[in-house]
Amino acid sequence: MKRRSEEITGHKGSKNWVERTAARTMLRAVRFSDEDFDKPIIALAIPYTNGTPCNDHVRDLGDLVQREIEQAGGKAIVFGTPVVSDGISMGTEAMKYSLVSRDVIADSIELMTEGYRVDAVITLSGCDKTIPAALMPIARNNLIGLTLYGGSILPGDYHGKALNIVSAFEAIGAHCAGKIDAEELHAIECRACPGAGSCAGMYTANTMASAIEALGMSLPGASSNLAVDEQNVISQDKQDDCVRSAKAVVELLQSGLTSRDIMTRQAFENALTVAWALGGSTNAVLHLLALAHEADVDLTLEDIDRITSRVPLLGNFKPFGQYVMNDLHEIGGLPMVMKTLLDSGYLHGDCITVTGRTLAENLADAPSWPDNQEVFHHPDQPFAPAGQHIRVLHGNLAEEGCVIKISGKEMTRFTGPARVFNREEEALEAILGGKIRAGDVIVIRYEGPKGGPGMREMLSPSAALMGAGLGKDVALVTDGRFSGGTHGIMVGHVAPEAQVGGMLALVEEGDEIEVDLAAGVLNLKVDEQEIATRRSRWQAPALRYPRGVLAKYAKLVSSASKGAVTS
């Protein structure tokens, strides 16, 4: 096997063996032996932090994977990557660093894989931005490798009611609305997250993990296998995932199968189909556009809307449904989901995967859809028909497009007066202060990729609306984005964003805004002459950060309609 890493270590018997003596000297200091220089070097990226339960166990997973890589005949070079917790940073300036971290993590992995000229790579992930970030550099440079999701957290419990992190966010709104007292709020706070693992509902982490398994870039079942058991010890299934992943990457090396052999257009259609069938996060739009960009696959918002218009909503998962990933795991996990979709004609079965087999071959022995359960519905009797989960809209408020999440709500049109806010915090204060009324359309602008910068998630205001009982009666429109935990009438990713002169910048208090699903439009109902007058007066506000990571990001980032990429 010709190894790329020989550019670093040298090849025995060749001229560069002598030339690379000094490099081997340094590697011997970190426990490389003579035999190790004959082995493929496999990078192992570990996004560990004890600052969030999503990634608290990932270092232990990394130890397992490293051991298995070396037992399988490779030599591991291990390194860490940043992690920004969305759940912890939500509603603060810190949240601006979340989406930015996706691209920084991807760049960090590229620096290490290319700086050491590794032969293959395994990337671990946990908190949601770490999942697309783990795959972006593999696609960017057409590397041999795969990604392994750290797994979902177990649900919390309060008086027999299952809890998760969104329970805590919605409890804030309920408390401010006088629906629960401080004692109950504290009880929810203490019980919602009982151990390690990513947020349990069909939020962004579980959505993206499932999509990447459907894409073919992680092993069958790895996305729905849980992080830990009830003793908060790494689950046996997840330990097995570590073993399987290490063996698989060595087999990929032997076969020469690269990431772009797997990440085809049809594979992306599979990923989107699974994400929407499960009731996944709007963030999947942003991240799959970014991944397609890195893989040099032409994927657009129009393609995404075409898929959403034909895929029914089958998952009955939080935040809009009843169940969490643990419940899906118990009835067959993602292999069951994908087999059901494949048998019903929704997936391309001939797509190759990191197992070296096709998706259909991987699913040959997968569990069949079980009846007498409400966790995952059959396509013949969906939770909601096609087109009633994620939709892409256009119109004068979103010429490049925007994304609405309705999650099965029976609505075709929503109109109301605009309540305009230039920062997320302003909107949240108004909601918690009882200043928002049924029928209002909340506009939160200057929170886009450039304007934020960083395109913050709006879980705090959206959860506050739900907690206050306004989730069905108030719409929210923003050039920011939403957490996977968000539900309600939520329109995000509005592009062009306000910072670059998008129509959202021209909305004034009381303007009528129309959301029309039947027509697929988001419109500002103001005559063109008035719009022209407002545009003549508008000036772009100064960017909020003159230096540092956020300043760099604001200068480089593309539109949300293109995945908000910086590469």
NORJO-V221343 format. One record per residue. N is the residue number from 0. SS is DSSP state (a for helix, b for strand, c for the rest). NEAR is the number of other ideal C-beta (glycine too) atoms within 10 Angstrom. D_FIRST is the distance of its C-alpha to the first C-alpha in Angstrom with 1 decimal. Layout:
BEGIN
N|SS|NEAR|D_FIRST, N|SS|NEAR|D_FIRST
END
This chain:
BEGIN
0|c|8|0.0, 1|c|7|3.8, 2|c|19|6.1, 3|c|17|9.6, 4|c|21|11.2, 5|a|19|10.9, 6|a|13|13.9, 7|a|19|15.7, 8|a|23|14.7, 9|c|19|13.9, 10|c|16|11.5, 11|c|11|13.2, 12|c|6|15.1, 13|c|11|15.1, 14|a|9|18.2, 15|a|15|17.0, 16|a|15|16.6, 17|a|8|20.4, 18|a|10|20.9, 19|c|19|19.2, 20|a|10|21.3, 21|a|8|23.6, 22|a|15|21.0, 23|a|17|19.7, 24|a|10|23.4, 25|a|9|24.1, 26|a|20|21.2, 27|a|13|22.6, 28|c|8|25.8, 29|c|7|24.4, 30|c|8|23.1, 31|c|18|19.6, 32|c|11|19.3, 33|c|9|17.6, 34|a|8|15.2, 35|a|16|14.5, 36|a|22|13.0, 37|a|13|10.0, 38|c|22|9.6, 39|b|22|8.8, 40|b|26|12.2, 41|b|29|14.0, 42|b|28|17.4, 43|b|26|20.4, 44|b|27|23.4, 45|b|24|26.7, 46|c|29|29.9, 47|c|19|32.2, 48|c|19|35.9, 49|c|11|38.9, 50|c|13|40.9, 51|c|21|40.4, 52|c|24|40.1, 53|c|31|37.3, 54|c|27|34.9, 55|c|22|36.7, 56|c|25|34.3, 57|a|28|31.0, 58|a|16|30.4, 59|a|19|30.7, 60|a|27|28.2, 61|a|24|25.8, 62|a|14|26.3, 63|a|18|25.5, 64|a|24|22.3, 65|a|21|21.2, 66|a|14|22.0, 67|a|21|20.2, 68|a|28|16.9, 69|a|15|17.0, 70|a|12|18.1, 71|c|18|15.2, 72|c|15|12.7, 73|b|24|12.4, 74|b|23|14.7, 75|b|19|17.2, 76|b|23|19.1, 77|b|16|22.3, 78|b|16|24.9, 79|b|15|28.0, 80|c|25|29.5, 81|c|16|33.1, 82|c|24|35.1, 83|c|26|38.4, 84|c|21|40.4, 85|a|28|42.2, 86|a|26|44.6, 87|a|16|45.7, 88|a|18|45.9, 89|c|21|47.5, 90|c|19|50.8, 91|c|13|50.4, 92|a|14|49.2, 93|a|15|46.1, 94|a|27|45.0, 95|a|22|44.4, 96|a|20|41.3, 97|a|24|39.7, 98|a|29|38.4, 99|a|25|37.7, 100|a|24|35.4, 101|a|27|33.1, 102|a|23|32.2, 103|a|20|32.2, 104|a|26|29.8, 105|a|29|27.5, 106|a|17|27.7, 107|a|19|27.2, 108|a|27|23.9, 109|a|18|22.8, 110|a|12|24.0, 111|a|20|21.9, 112|a|27|18.6, 113|a|15|19.0, 114|a|12|20.7, 115|c|19|17.8, 116|c|15|15.1, 117|c|25|13.5, 118|c|25|10.4, 119|b|25|12.7, 120|b|26|16.4, 121|b|27|19.1, 122|b|31|22.5, 123|b|25|25.7, 124|b|32|29.1, 125|c|33|32.7, 126|c|28|35.6, 127|c|31|35.5, 128|a|30|34.4, 129|a|31|31.3, 130|a|34|30.1, 131|a|29|29.8, 132|a|31|28.8, 133|a|31|25.8, 134|a|29|24.4, 135|a|27|25.7, 136|a|27|23.1, 137|a|32|20.2, 138|a|26|22.0, 139|a|22|23.1, 140|c|17|19.7, 141|c|14|17.9, 142|c|24|15.6, 143|c|24|13.6, 144|b|30|16.1, 145|b|29|19.4, 146|b|28|22.8, 147|b|29|25.0, 148|b|31|28.8, 149|c|35|30.9, 150|c|32|33.5, 151|b|32|37.2, 152|c|32|40.2, 153|c|24|42.9, 154|b|22|46.2, 155|b|20|49.1, 156|b|12|52.6, 157|b|15|56.1, 158|c|8|58.9, 159|c|5|56.7, 160|b|11|55.3, 161|b|19|51.5, 162|b|24|50.6, 163|c|25|47.8, 164|a|27|47.5, 165|a|25|49.2, 166|a|25|52.1, 167|a|20|52.7, 168|a|26|52.6, 169|a|24|55.1, 170|a|23|57.2, 171|a|21|57.9, 172|a|25|59.4, 173|a|21|61.3, 174|a|18|62.8, 175|a|17|63.9, 176|c|16|65.5, 177|c|9|67.4, 178|c|13|65.7, 179|c|18|64.4, 180|c|11|65.7, 181|a|8|64.0, 182|a|8|63.6, 183|a|15|61.6, 184|a|16|59.5, 185|a|12|58.6, 186|a|16|57.9, 187|a|22|55.4, 188|a|14|53.8, 189|a|13|53.4, 190|a|17|52.0, 191|c|24|49.9, 192|b|23|46.5, 193|c|19|46.4, 194|c|17|42.9, 195|c|27|39.3, 196|c|28|37.6, 197|b|30|37.8, 198|c|30|41.1, 199|c|30|41.9, 200|c|32|43.2, 201|c|29|41.5, 202|c|30|41.3, 203|a|30|38.5, 204|a|32|36.1, 205|a|33|36.3, 206|a|29|36.5, 207|a|33|33.3, 208|a|28|31.4, 209|a|31|32.6, 210|a|31|31.9, 211|a|29|28.2, 212|a|30|27.8, 213|a|29|29.5, 214|a|32|27.2, 215|c|28|24.3, 216|c|25|22.6, 217|c|31|23.7, 218|c|23|24.0, 219|c|23|27.1, 220|c|21|30.0, 221|c|26|28.7, 222|c|31|31.1, 223|c|26|34.2, 224|c|23|33.4, 225|c|24|35.8, 226|c|30|35.1, 227|b|23|37.5, 228|c|14|40.1, 229|c|10|43.8, 230|c|7|43.6, 231|c|16|41.2, 232|c|14|38.3, 233|b|21|34.9, 234|c|20|35.1, 235|a|11|33.3, 236|a|17|31.9, 237|a|24|30.4, 238|a|16|29.0, 239|a|15|27.4, 240|a|26|25.9, 241|a|24|24.2, 242|a|15|22.6, 243|a|19|21.6, 244|a|26|20.2, 245|a|27|17.9, 246|a|16|16.6, 247|a|21|16.4, 248|a|27|14.3, 249|a|21|11.5, 250|a|14|11.9, 251|a|22|11.9, 252|a|20|8.5, 253|a|12|7.4, 254|a|11|9.9, 255|c|10|9.5, 256|c|17|13.2, 257|c|17|14.8, 258|a|26|18.2, 259|a|17|20.1, 260|a|16|19.0, 261|a|22|21.0, 262|c|27|23.7, 263|c|17|25.7, 264|a|15|29.5, 265|a|16|30.1, 266|a|24|28.1, 267|a|27|30.4, 268|a|22|33.4, 269|a|27|32.3, 270|a|30|32.1, 271|a|26|35.5, 272|a|22|37.0, 273|a|28|36.1, 274|a|33|37.3, 275|a|28|40.7, 276|a|29|41.2, 277|a|28|40.9, 278|c|28|43.3, 279|c|28|40.8, 280|c|30|41.3, 281|c|25|42.2, 282|a|31|39.5, 283|a|27|37.0, 284|a|29|38.3, 285|a|26|37.6, 286|a|28|34.1, 287|a|25|32.8, 288|a|25|34.2, 289|a|27|32.2, 290|a|31|29.0, 291|a|25|29.5, 292|a|19|30.2, 293|a|23|26.9, 294|c|24|25.0, 295|c|11|27.1, 296|c|19|29.0, 297|c|9|32.7, 298|c|20|34.5, 299|c|14|38.1, 300|a|23|41.0, 301|a|10|42.5, 302|a|19|39.4, 303|a|25|39.7, 304|a|19|43.4, 305|a|14|42.9, 306|a|20|40.7, 307|a|22|43.1, 308|c|14|46.0, 309|c|11|44.7, 310|c|25|43.2, 311|c|22|45.8, 312|b|27|45.9, 313|c|27|45.1, 314|b|31|44.4, 315|c|22|47.4, 316|b|28|45.9, 317|c|28|47.3, 318|c|28|48.4, 319|c|25|50.4, 320|c|22|50.1, 321|c|12|50.5, 322|b|22|47.2, 323|c|24|44.1, 324|a|35|40.4, 325|a|17|41.5, 326|a|20|43.7, 327|a|26|40.9, 328|a|21|38.6, 329|a|14|41.4, 330|c|16|41.7, 331|c|22|38.0, 332|a|24|36.4, 333|a|27|34.4, 334|a|18|33.0, 335|a|22|36.7, 336|a|28|37.4, 337|a|28|34.6, 338|a|22|35.5, 339|a|24|39.1, 340|a|23|38.2, 341|a|19|36.0, 342|a|17|38.7, 343|c|15|41.2, 344|c|8|39.3, 345|c|21|38.3, 346|c|25|34.5, 347|c|17|31.9, 348|c|18|30.3, 349|c|10|27.6, 350|c|23|25.7, 351|b|17|22.1, 352|c|25|21.4, 353|c|26|18.8, 354|c|20|19.3, 355|c|15|17.7, 356|c|14|21.2, 357|b|16|24.2, 358|a|25|26.9, 359|a|17|29.3, 360|a|14|27.1, 361|a|24|26.7, 362|c|22|30.5, 363|c|10|31.5, 364|c|9|32.6, 365|c|19|33.7, 366|c|14|37.3, 367|c|10|39.9, 368|c|20|42.3, 369|c|14|45.0, 370|c|6|48.6, 371|c|4|51.3, 372|c|15|49.4, 373|c|11|49.7, 374|c|23|46.4, 375|b|25|44.6, 376|c|20|46.7, 377|c|15|46.0, 378|a|17|45.8, 379|a|8|49.0, 380|a|8|50.9, 381|c|17|49.1, 382|c|22|50.1, 383|b|21|50.9, 384|c|12|50.5, 385|c|16|47.9, 386|c|19|48.7, 387|c|20|50.2, 388|c|28|47.5, 389|b|26|45.7, 390|b|19|47.1, 391|b|23|46.6, 392|b|23|49.9, 393|b|20|51.0, 394|b|20|54.5, 395|c|16|56.3, 396|c|25|55.1, 397|b|30|51.4, 398|b|15|50.9, 399|b|16|47.1, 400|b|24|47.2, 401|b|30|47.4, 402|b|28|46.4, 403|b|25|48.9, 404|b|25|48.4, 405|c|24|51.2, 406|c|22|49.5, 407|c|19|51.8, 408|c|16|55.0, 409|c|9|57.5, 410|c|14|58.2, 411|c|11|58.3, 412|b|11|60.0, 413|b|21|60.8, 414|b|14|63.1, 415|b|20|64.7, 416|b|14|65.7, 417|b|22|63.1, 418|b|24|63.1, 419|b|19|61.3, 420|b|22|59.3, 421|c|16|57.3, 422|c|15|55.4, 423|a|24|54.1, 424|a|16|56.4, 425|a|14|59.5, 426|a|27|58.8, 427|a|22|58.2, 428|a|14|61.4, 429|a|17|63.3, 430|a|28|61.9, 431|a|19|62.6, 432|c|9|66.0, 433|c|11|67.0, 434|c|11|67.3, 435|c|22|65.1, 436|c|12|66.9, 437|c|10|66.0, 438|c|13|65.3, 439|c|21|63.9, 440|b|24|60.7, 441|b|27|59.1, 442|b|27|57.4, 443|b|27|55.1, 444|c|23|53.9, 445|c|23|52.3, 446|c|30|49.5, 447|c|31|46.9, 448|c|31|43.6, 449|c|26|45.5, 450|c|25|48.9, 451|c|29|48.0, 452|c|28|45.7, 453|c|30|43.0, 454|c|29|44.5, 455|c|31|45.8, 456|b|31|45.9, 457|c|28|49.5, 458|a|26|49.4, 459|a|24|52.4, 460|a|32|54.8, 461|a|33|53.6, 462|a|31|53.8, 463|a|27|57.2, 464|a|30|58.4, 465|a|23|57.3, 466|a|23|58.9, 467|c|22|62.1, 468|c|14|62.2, 469|c|21|61.6, 470|c|23|58.2, 471|c|15|59.7, 472|c|17|62.3, 473|c|25|60.6, 474|b|25|57.8, 475|b|26|55.5, 476|b|27|54.0, 477|b|31|51.7, 478|c|33|49.1, 479|c|28|47.4, 480|b|31|45.4, 481|c|27|45.9, 482|c|30|44.4, 483|c|29|43.1, 484|c|29|46.1, 485|c|31|48.5, 486|c|26|50.7, 487|c|23|53.8, 488|b|25|54.5, 489|b|25|51.8, 490|b|28|50.9, 491|b|28|48.2, 492|b|32|45.8, 493|b|32|48.8, 494|b|24|47.7, 495|c|21|48.7, 496|c|29|49.4, 497|a|26|52.7, 498|a|23|51.4, 499|a|15|50.7, 500|c|14|54.0, 501|c|22|53.1, 502|a|21|56.2, 503|a|30|55.7, 504|a|22|57.1, 505|a|22|60.3, 506|c|22|61.2, 507|c|12|64.5, 508|c|10|66.0, 509|c|9|67.6, 510|c|18|65.8, 511|b|13|65.1, 512|b|26|61.5, 513|b|19|60.5, 514|b|26|57.4, 515|b|15|57.6, 516|c|17|54.8, 517|c|8|56.4, 518|c|14|56.3, 519|c|16|53.0, 520|b|17|54.7, 521|b|26|55.3, 522|b|19|58.4, 523|b|22|60.8, 524|c|12|64.2, 525|c|18|65.8, 526|c|8|67.2, 527|a|8|65.5, 528|a|8|68.2, 529|a|13|68.0, 530|a|15|64.2, 531|a|10|64.7, 532|a|12|67.2, 533|a|15|64.9, 534|a|12|62.0, 535|a|7|64.2, 536|a|7|65.0, 537|c|12|61.4, 538|c|7|59.5, 539|c|13|56.0, 540|c|12|56.1, 541|c|7|54.5, 542|c|15|51.0, 543|c|18|51.4, 544|c|17|48.9, 545|c|9|49.2, 546|c|7|46.2, 547|c|8|43.3, 548|a|16|40.5, 549|a|19|42.8, 550|a|14|44.2, 551|a|16|40.7, 552|a|24|39.9, 553|a|22|43.3, 554|a|11|42.6, 555|a|14|39.1, 556|c|23|39.2, 557|c|17|39.6, 558|c|20|42.0, 559|a|30|41.6, 560|a|24|41.7, 561|a|17|38.3, 562|c|27|36.8, 563|c|28|38.1, 564|c|21|34.8, 565|c|18|34.6, 566|c|15|31.4
END
